[in-house]
Amino acid sequence: MADHLDKERMRGWGVLLTGTAEHITDPTTTDTLTNRAGSRPWAGGPSTCPVR
């Protein structure tokens, strides 16, 4: 799920995807994905459960 909250305009939205998911535990893969452009959570804060 990808959520966004615009506090200034008091609007928010989310996107829900369905399918098969896998919890990523490989440190090299999580580092690669974490450092990829656009990988920061829109809602802010850390992403503590990487899933693909």
mmJSON file of the N, C-alpha and C atoms, coordinates in Angstrom:
{"data_MODEL":{"atom_site":{
"group_PDB":["ATOM","ATOM","ATOM","ATOM","ATOM","ATOM","ATOM","ATOM","ATOM","ATOM","ATOM","ATOM","ATOM","ATOM","ATOM","ATOM","ATOM","ATOM","ATOM","ATOM","ATOM","ATOM","ATOM","ATOM","ATOM","ATOM","ATOM","ATOM","ATOM","ATOM","ATOM","ATOM","ATOM","ATOM","ATOM","ATOM","ATOM","ATOM","ATOM","ATOM","ATOM","ATOM","ATOM","ATOM","ATOM","ATOM","ATOM","ATOM","ATOM","ATOM","ATOM","ATOM","ATOM","ATOM","ATOM","ATOM","ATOM","ATOM","ATOM","ATOM","ATOM","ATOM","ATOM","ATOM","ATOM","ATOM","ATOM","ATOM","ATOM","ATOM","ATOM","ATOM","ATOM","ATOM","ATOM","ATOM","ATOM","ATOM","ATOM","ATOM","ATOM","ATOM","ATOM","ATOM","ATOM","ATOM","ATOM","ATOM","ATOM","ATOM","ATOM","ATOM","ATOM","ATOM","ATOM","ATOM","ATOM","ATOM","ATOM","ATOM","ATOM","ATOM","ATOM","ATOM","ATOM","ATOM","ATOM","ATOM","ATOM","ATOM","ATOM","ATOM","ATOM","ATOM","ATOM","ATOM","ATOM","ATOM","ATOM","ATOM","ATOM","ATOM","ATOM","ATOM","ATOM","ATOM","ATOM","ATOM","ATOM","ATOM","ATOM","ATOM","ATOM","ATOM","ATOM","ATOM","ATOM","ATOM","ATOM","ATOM","ATOM","ATOM","ATOM","ATOM","ATOM","ATOM","ATOM","ATOM","ATOM","ATOM","ATOM","ATOM","ATOM","ATOM","ATOM","ATOM"],
"id":[1,2,3,4,5,6,7,8,9,10,11,12,13,14,15,16,17,18,19,20,21,22,23,24,25,26,27,28,29,30,31,32,33,34,35,36,37,38,39,40,41,42,43,44,45,46,47,48,49,50,51,52,53,54,55,56,57,58,59,60,61,62,63,64,65,66,67,68,69,70,71,72,73,74,75,76,77,78,79,80,81,82,83,84,85,86,87,88,89,90,91,92,93,94,95,96,97,98,99,100,101,102,103,104,105,106,107,108,109,110,111,112,113,114,115,116,117,118,119,120,121,122,123,124,125,126,127,128,129,130,131,132,133,134,135,136,137,138,139,140,141,142,143,144,145,146,147,148,149,150,151,152,153,154,155,156],
"type_symbol":["N","C","C","N","C","C","N","C","C","N","C","C","N","C","C","N","C","C","N","C","C","N","C","C","N","C","C","N","C","C","N","C","C","N","C","C","N","C","C","N","C","C","N","C","C","N","C","C","N","C","C","N","C","C","N","C","C","N","C","C","N","C","C","N","C","C","N","C","C","N","C","C","N","C","C","N","C","C","N","C","C","N","C","C","N","C","C","N","C","C","N","C","C","N","C","C","N","C","C","N","C","C","N","C","C","N","C","C","N","C","C","N","C","C","N","C","C","N","C","C","N","C","C","N","C","C","N","C","C","N","C","C","N","C","C","N","C","C","N","C","C","N","C","C","N","C","C","N","C","C","N","C","C","N","C","C"],
"label_atom_id":["N","CA","C","N","CA","C","N","CA","C","N","CA","C","N","CA","C","N","CA","C","N","CA","C","N","CA","C","N","CA","C","N","CA","C","N","CA","C","N","CA","C","N","CA","C","N","CA","C","N","CA","C","N","CA","C","N","CA","C","N","CA","C","N","CA","C","N","CA","C","N","CA","C","N","CA","C","N","CA","C","N","CA","C","N","CA","C","N","CA","C","N","CA","C","N","CA","C","N","CA","C","N","CA","C","N","CA","C","N","CA","C","N","CA","C","N","CA","C","N","CA","C","N","CA","C","N","CA","C","N","CA","C","N","CA","C","N","CA","C","N","CA","C","N","CA","C","N","CA","C","N","CA","C","N","CA","C","N","CA","C","N","CA","C","N","CA","C","N","CA","C","N","CA","C","N","CA","C","N","CA","C"],
"label_alt_id":[null,null,null,null,null,null,null,null,null,null,null,null,null,null,null,null,null,null,null,null,null,null,null,null,null,null,null,null,null,null,null,null,null,null,null,null,null,null,null,null,null,null,null,null,null,null,null,null,null,null,null,null,null,null,null,null,null,null,null,null,null,null,null,null,null,null,null,null,null,null,null,null,null,null,null,null,null,null,null,null,null,null,null,null,null,null,null,null,null,null,null,null,null,null,null,null,null,null,null,null,null,null,null,null,null,null,null,null,null,null,null,null,null,null,null,null,null,null,null,null,null,null,null,null,null,null,null,null,null,null,null,null,null,null,null,null,null,null,null,null,null,null,null,null,null,null,null,null,null,null,null,null,null,null,null,null],
"label_comp_id":["MET","MET","MET","ALA","ALA","ALA","ASP","ASP","ASP","HIS","HIS","HIS","LEU","LEU","LEU","ASP","ASP","ASP","LYS","LYS","LYS","GLU","GLU","GLU","ARG","ARG","ARG","MET","MET","MET","ARG","ARG","ARG","GLY","GLY","GLY","TRP","TRP","TRP","GLY","GLY","GLY","VAL","VAL","VAL","LEU","LEU","LEU","LEU","LEU","LEU","THR","THR","THR","GLY","GLY","GLY","THR","THR","THR","ALA","ALA","ALA","GLU","GLU","GLU","HIS","HIS","HIS","ILE","ILE","ILE","THR","THR","THR","ASP","ASP","ASP","PRO","PRO","PRO","THR","THR","THR","THR","THR","THR","THR","THR","THR","ASP","ASP","ASP","THR","THR","THR","LEU","LEU","LEU","THR","THR","THR","ASN","ASN","ASN","ARG","ARG","ARG","ALA","ALA","ALA","GLY","GLY","GLY","SER","SER","SER","ARG","ARG","ARG","PRO","PRO","PRO","TRP","TRP","TRP","ALA","ALA","ALA","GLY","GLY","GLY","GLY","GLY","GLY","PRO","PRO","PRO","SER","SER","SER","THR","THR","THR","CYS","CYS","CYS","PRO","PRO","PRO","VAL","VAL","VAL","ARG","ARG","ARG"],
"label_asym_id":["A","A","A","A","A","A","A","A","A","A","A","A","A","A","A","A","A","A","A","A","A","A","A","A","A","A","A","A","A","A","A","A","A","A","A","A","A","A","A","A","A","A","A","A","A","A","A","A","A","A","A","A","A","A","A","A","A","A","A","A","A","A","A","A","A","A","A","A","A","A","A","A","A","A","A","A","A","A","A","A","A","A","A","A","A","A","A","A","A","A","A","A","A","A","A","A","A","A","A","A","A","A","A","A","A","A","A","A","A","A","A","A","A","A","A","A","A","A","A","A","A","A","A","A","A","A","A","A","A","A","A","A","A","A","A","A","A","A","A","A","A","A","A","A","A","A","A","A","A","A","A","A","A","A","A","A"],
"label_entity_id":["1","1","1","1","1","1","1","1","1","1","1","1","1","1","1","1","1","1","1","1","1","1","1","1","1","1","1","1","1","1","1","1","1","1","1","1","1","1","1","1","1","1","1","1","1","1","1","1","1","1","1","1","1","1","1","1","1","1","1","1","1","1","1","1","1","1","1","1","1","1","1","1","1","1","1","1","1","1","1","1","1","1","1","1","1","1","1","1","1","1","1","1","1","1","1","1","1","1","1","1","1","1","1","1","1","1","1","1","1","1","1","1","1","1","1","1","1","1","1","1","1","1","1","1","1","1","1","1","1","1","1","1","1","1","1","1","1","1","1","1","1","1","1","1","1","1","1","1","1","1","1","1","1","1","1","1"],
"label_seq_id":[1,1,1,2,2,2,3,3,3,4,4,4,5,5,5,6,6,6,7,7,7,8,8,8,9,9,9,10,10,10,11,11,11,12,12,12,13,13,13,14,14,14,15,15,15,16,16,16,17,17,17,18,18,18,19,19,19,20,20,20,21,21,21,22,22,22,23,23,23,24,24,24,25,25,25,26,26,26,27,27,27,28,28,28,29,29,29,30,30,30,31,31,31,32,32,32,33,33,33,34,34,34,35,35,35,36,36,36,37,37,37,38,38,38,39,39,39,40,40,40,41,41,41,42,42,42,43,43,43,44,44,44,45,45,45,46,46,46,47,47,47,48,48,48,49,49,49,50,50,50,51,51,51,52,52,52],
"pdbx_PDB_ins_code":[null,null,null,null,null,null,null,null,null,null,null,null,null,null,null,null,null,null,null,null,null,null,null,null,null,null,null,null,null,null,null,null,null,null,null,null,null,null,null,null,null,null,null,null,null,null,null,null,null,null,null,null,null,null,null,null,null,null,null,null,null,null,null,null,null,null,null,null,null,null,null,null,null,null,null,null,null,null,null,null,null,null,null,null,null,null,null,null,null,null,null,null,null,null,null,null,null,null,null,null,null,null,null,null,null,null,null,null,null,null,null,null,null,null,null,null,null,null,null,null,null,null,null,null,null,null,null,null,null,null,null,null,null,null,null,null,null,null,null,null,null,null,null,null,null,null,null,null,null,null,null,null,null,null,null,null],
"Cartn_x":[0.853,0.0,0.893,0.573,1.3,0.328,0.618,-0.261,0.417,-0.403,0.12,-0.872,-0.348,-1.172,-0.638,-1.5,-1.151,-1.824,-1.08,-1.649,-2.079,-1.353,-1.662,-3.031,-3.328,-4.608,-5.659,-5.271,-6.157,-6.726,-5.829,-6.197,-5.267,-5.752,-4.926,-5.422,-4.572,-4.991,-4.096,-4.559,-3.797,-3.982,-3.04,-3.106,-2.904,-3.821,-3.73,-3.505,-2.452,-2.121,-2.349,-2.735,-2.905,-1.981,-1.608,-0.72,0.141,1.165,2.08,3.164,3.408,4.426,5.477,6.666,7.775,8.496,8.672,9.42,10.895,11.541,12.946,13.824,14.693,15.575,17.048,17.393,18.78,19.282,20.325,20.817,21.26,21.875,22.319,21.12,20.072,18.868,18.154,18.029,17.349,18.125,19.457,20.267,20.068,20.069,19.869,18.52,17.476,16.129,15.963,16.554,16.455,17.115,18.206,18.951,18.475,17.481,16.945,16.146,16.247,15.489,13.993,13.321,11.876,11.467,12.416,12.09,11.654,11.713,11.296,9.781,9.269,7.822,7.217,6.11,5.446,4.92,4.489,3.914,4.984,6.248,7.338,7.703,8.81,9.269,10.004,10.624,11.4,10.502,11.006,10.334,10.997,10.288,10.898,10.572,9.775,9.382,9.406,10.594,10.655,9.968,9.142,8.385,8.468,8.53,8.483,7.455],
"Cartn_y":[-1.177,0.0,1.233,2.168,3.442,4.558,5.267,6.337,7.689,8.708,10.072,10.946,11.794,12.719,14.125,15.003,16.4,17.197,17.451,18.129,19.562,20.211,21.593,21.715,20.809,20.852,19.929,19.224,18.29,17.252,16.641,15.597,14.402,13.257,12.066,11.018,10.061,8.969,7.767,6.633,5.4,4.556,3.665,2.727,1.346,0.442,-0.92,-1.856,-2.66,-3.622,-5.026,-5.928,-7.314,-8.21,-9.318,-10.27,-10.974,-11.612,-12.327,-11.375,-11.393,-10.522,-11.368,-10.814,-11.496,-10.499,-10.858,-10.023,-10.121,-8.989,-8.966,-8.946,-9.95,-10.032,-9.924,-10.043,-9.958,-8.518,-8.296,-6.937,-6.189,-6.876,-6.224,-5.717,-6.532,-6.139,-4.992,-5.041,-3.955,-2.653,-2.715,-1.501,-0.933,-1.803,-1.36,-0.682,-1.294,-0.734,0.542,0.596,1.773,2.986,2.763,3.863,4.209,3.496,3.764,5.07,5.849,7.1,6.83,7.631,7.505,6.417,5.895,4.782,5.209,6.502,6.951,6.884,6.462,6.423,7.823,7.96,9.253,9.759,8.853,9.25,9.674,9.517,9.887,8.769,8.913,7.897,6.773,5.913,4.819,3.694,2.981,1.786,0.6,-0.039,-1.097,-2.499,-2.624,-3.934,-3.947,-4.102,-4.083,-5.312,-5.069,-6.128,-5.921,-7.052,-6.953,-7.912],
"Cartn_z":[0.0,0.0,0.0,-0.826,-0.879,-0.517,0.543,1.016,0.914,0.767,0.791,1.548,2.391,3.156,2.938,2.426,2.211,3.328,4.402,5.569,5.25,4.351,4.007,3.332,2.438,1.717,2.328,3.402,4.097,3.128,2.348,1.397,1.595,1.233,1.311,0.351,0.024,-0.845,-0.607,-1.086,-0.973,-2.215,-2.431,-3.547,-2.965,-3.241,-2.736,-3.911,-3.827,-4.872,-4.343,-5.214,-4.795,-5.598,-5.023,-5.693,-4.658,-5.123,-4.238,-3.752,-2.456,-1.862,-1.155,-1.07,-0.417,0.481,1.749,2.688,2.312,2.096,1.682,2.927,3.059,4.224,3.856,2.567,2.132,2.287,3.106,3.357,2.096,1.153,-0.076,-0.87,-0.961,-1.697,-1.004,0.31,1.027,0.889,0.929,0.735,-0.671,-1.668,-3.05,-3.211,-2.678,-2.811,-1.995,-0.817,0.041,-0.598,-1.338,-1.949,-3.354,-3.85,-5.195,-5.173,-6.25,-6.345,-6.214,-5.413,-5.227,-4.254,-3.483,-2.591,-1.191,-0.89,0.446,0.573,1.733,1.931,1.83,1.129,0.983,2.317,3.151,4.44,5.435,5.082,5.978,6.925,7.581,8.512,7.804,8.596,8.009,7.479,6.505,6.01,6.699,7.599,8.422,7.939,6.894,6.407,4.881,4.262,2.801,2.206,1.207,0.551,-0.949,-1.683,-3.142,-3.681],
"occupancy":[1.0,1.0,1.0,1.0,1.0,1.0,1.0,1.0,1.0,1.0,1.0,1.0,1.0,1.0,1.0,1.0,1.0,1.0,1.0,1.0,1.0,1.0,1.0,1.0,1.0,1.0,1.0,1.0,1.0,1.0,1.0,1.0,1.0,1.0,1.0,1.0,1.0,1.0,1.0,1.0,1.0,1.0,1.0,1.0,1.0,1.0,1.0,1.0,1.0,1.0,1.0,1.0,1.0,1.0,1.0,1.0,1.0,1.0,1.0,1.0,1.0,1.0,1.0,1.0,1.0,1.0,1.0,1.0,1.0,1.0,1.0,1.0,1.0,1.0,1.0,1.0,1.0,1.0,1.0,1.0,1.0,1.0,1.0,1.0,1.0,1.0,1.0,1.0,1.0,1.0,1.0,1.0,1.0,1.0,1.0,1.0,1.0,1.0,1.0,1.0,1.0,1.0,1.0,1.0,1.0,1.0,1.0,1.0,1.0,1.0,1.0,1.0,1.0,1.0,1.0,1.0,1.0,1.0,1.0,1.0,1.0,1.0,1.0,1.0,1.0,1.0,1.0,1.0,1.0,1.0,1.0,1.0,1.0,1.0,1.0,1.0,1.0,1.0,1.0,1.0,1.0,1.0,1.0,1.0,1.0,1.0,1.0,1.0,1.0,1.0,1.0,1.0,1.0,1.0,1.0,1.0],
"B_iso_or_equiv":[0.0,0.0,0.0,0.0,0.0,0.0,0.0,0.0,0.0,0.0,0.0,0.0,0.0,0.0,0.0,0.0,0.0,0.0,0.0,0.0,0.0,0.0,0.0,0.0,0.0,0.0,0.0,0.0,0.0,0.0,0.0,0.0,0.0,0.0,0.0,0.0,0.0,0.0,0.0,0.0,0.0,0.0,0.0,0.0,0.0,0.0,0.0,0.0,0.0,0.0,0.0,0.0,0.0,0.0,0.0,0.0,0.0,0.0,0.0,0.0,0.0,0.0,0.0,0.0,0.0,0.0,0.0,0.0,0.0,0.0,0.0,0.0,0.0,0.0,0.0,0.0,0.0,0.0,0.0,0.0,0.0,0.0,0.0,0.0,0.0,0.0,0.0,0.0,0.0,0.0,0.0,0.0,0.0,0.0,0.0,0.0,0.0,0.0,0.0,0.0,0.0,0.0,0.0,0.0,0.0,0.0,0.0,0.0,0.0,0.0,0.0,0.0,0.0,0.0,0.0,0.0,0.0,0.0,0.0,0.0,0.0,0.0,0.0,0.0,0.0,0.0,0.0,0.0,0.0,0.0,0.0,0.0,0.0,0.0,0.0,0.0,0.0,0.0,0.0,0.0,0.0,0.0,0.0,0.0,0.0,0.0,0.0,0.0,0.0,0.0,0.0,0.0,0.0,0.0,0.0,0.0],
"pdbx_formal_charge":[null,null,null,null,null,null,null,null,null,null,null,null,null,null,null,null,null,null,null,null,null,null,null,null,null,null,null,null,null,null,null,null,null,null,null,null,null,null,null,null,null,null,null,null,null,null,null,null,null,null,null,null,null,null,null,null,null,null,null,null,null,null,null,null,null,null,null,null,null,null,null,null,null,null,null,null,null,null,null,null,null,null,null,null,null,null,null,null,null,null,null,null,null,null,null,null,null,null,null,null,null,null,null,null,null,null,null,null,null,null,null,null,null,null,null,null,null,null,null,null,null,null,null,null,null,null,null,null,null,null,null,null,null,null,null,null,null,null,null,null,null,null,null,null,null,null,null,null,null,null,null,null,null,null,null,null],
"auth_seq_id":[1,1,1,2,2,2,3,3,3,4,4,4,5,5,5,6,6,6,7,7,7,8,8,8,9,9,9,10,10,10,11,11,11,12,12,12,13,13,13,14,14,14,15,15,15,16,16,16,17,17,17,18,18,18,19,19,19,20,20,20,21,21,21,22,22,22,23,23,23,24,24,24,25,25,25,26,26,26,27,27,27,28,28,28,29,29,29,30,30,30,31,31,31,32,32,32,33,33,33,34,34,34,35,35,35,36,36,36,37,37,37,38,38,38,39,39,39,40,40,40,41,41,41,42,42,42,43,43,43,44,44,44,45,45,45,46,46,46,47,47,47,48,48,48,49,49,49,50,50,50,51,51,51,52,52,52],
"auth_comp_id":["MET","MET","MET","ALA","ALA","ALA","ASP","ASP","ASP","HIS","HIS","HIS","LEU","LEU","LEU","ASP","ASP","ASP","LYS","LYS","LYS","GLU","GLU","GLU","ARG","ARG","ARG","MET","MET","MET","ARG","ARG","ARG","GLY","GLY","GLY","TRP","TRP","TRP","GLY","GLY","GLY","VAL","VAL","VAL","LEU","LEU","LEU","LEU","LEU","LEU","THR","THR","THR","GLY","GLY","GLY","THR","THR","THR","ALA","ALA","ALA","GLU","GLU","GLU","HIS","HIS","HIS","ILE","ILE","ILE","THR","THR","THR","ASP","ASP","ASP","PRO","PRO","PRO","THR","THR","THR","THR","THR","THR","THR","THR","THR","ASP","ASP","ASP","THR","THR","THR","LEU","LEU","LEU","THR","THR","THR","ASN","ASN","ASN","ARG","ARG","ARG","ALA","ALA","ALA","GLY","GLY","GLY","SER","SER","SER","ARG","ARG","ARG","PRO","PRO","PRO","TRP","TRP","TRP","ALA","ALA","ALA","GLY","GLY","GLY","GLY","GLY","GLY","PRO","PRO","PRO","SER","SER","SER","THR","THR","THR","CYS","CYS","CYS","PRO","PRO","PRO","VAL","VAL","VAL","ARG","ARG","ARG"],
"auth_asym_id":["A","A","A","A","A","A","A","A","A","A","A","A","A","A","A","A","A","A","A","A","A","A","A","A","A","A","A","A","A","A","A","A","A","A","A","A","A","A","A","A","A","A","A","A","A","A","A","A","A","A","A","A","A","A","A","A","A","A","A","A","A","A","A","A","A","A","A","A","A","A","A","A","A","A","A","A","A","A","A","A","A","A","A","A","A","A","A","A","A","A","A","A","A","A","A","A","A","A","A","A","A","A","A","A","A","A","A","A","A","A","A","A","A","A","A","A","A","A","A","A","A","A","A","A","A","A","A","A","A","A","A","A","A","A","A","A","A","A","A","A","A","A","A","A","A","A","A","A","A","A","A","A","A","A","A","A"],
"auth_atom_id":["N","CA","C","N","CA","C","N","CA","C","N","CA","C","N","CA","C","N","CA","C","N","CA","C","N","CA","C","N","CA","C","N","CA","C","N","CA","C","N","CA","C","N","CA","C","N","CA","C","N","CA","C","N","CA","C","N","CA","C","N","CA","C","N","CA","C","N","CA","C","N","CA","C","N","CA","C","N","CA","C","N","CA","C","N","CA","C","N","CA","C","N","CA","C","N","CA","C","N","CA","C","N","CA","C","N","CA","C","N","CA","C","N","CA","C","N","CA","C","N","CA","C","N","CA","C","N","CA","C","N","CA","C","N","CA","C","N","CA","C","N","CA","C","N","CA","C","N","CA","C","N","CA","C","N","CA","C","N","CA","C","N","CA","C","N","CA","C","N","CA","C","N","CA","C","N","CA","C","N","CA","C"],
"pdbx_PDB_model_num":[1,1,1,1,1,1,1,1,1,1,1,1,1,1,1,1,1,1,1,1,1,1,1,1,1,1,1,1,1,1,1,1,1,1,1,1,1,1,1,1,1,1,1,1,1,1,1,1,1,1,1,1,1,1,1,1,1,1,1,1,1,1,1,1,1,1,1,1,1,1,1,1,1,1,1,1,1,1,1,1,1,1,1,1,1,1,1,1,1,1,1,1,1,1,1,1,1,1,1,1,1,1,1,1,1,1,1,1,1,1,1,1,1,1,1,1,1,1,1,1,1,1,1,1,1,1,1,1,1,1,1,1,1,1,1,1,1,1,1,1,1,1,1,1,1,1,1,1,1,1,1,1,1,1,1,1]
}}}
